[in-house]
Amino acid sequence: MLKVKSGDRISISSAKGRVEDVVVRLSQSQRPGNIFIPFHFNTQLVNALTSESFCPKSGEPNFKQTAIQLHSSEVPDGLVFSEPEVSGEIEHIKTAYDGIKFKEKELVSNL
């Protein structure tokens, strides 16, 4: 547990960096294991922590989800999870992802 309450300030980090001084607001609207941080009016630039991936069709960046670590004053190194014990194996099926295929349209001038 992070041992935080609404109004406390924490740090958030990912493989790409760290953001300090994020205000906590506890809520029942988020699933356990998920957090929400608005980025439209945020001065801490939380999008700097997100993945560089984007939709190959629209070019829209993937700012919606990324793996992060939470750091509080009580738990400065972040949460440590124990690995679940595996009681068996599942046969895996290997698949290949070729991405989204699309044809480029030829530009036709109306002039």
KAPEUR-V442479 format. One record per backbone hydrogen bond with DSSP energy under -1.0 kcal/mol. CO is the residue of the C=O (numbers start at 0). NH is the residue of the N-H. Records with the same first field share a line. If there is no record, write none. Layout:
CO = NH ; NH
This chain:
4 = 7
7 = 23
9 = 21
10 = 70
11 = 18
12 = 68
13 = 16
16 = 13
18 = 11
21 = 9
23 = 6
30 = 33
44 = 47
45 = 48
46 = 49
52 = 61
54 = 58
59 = 54
60 = 62
68 = 12
70 = 10
74 = 71 ; 77
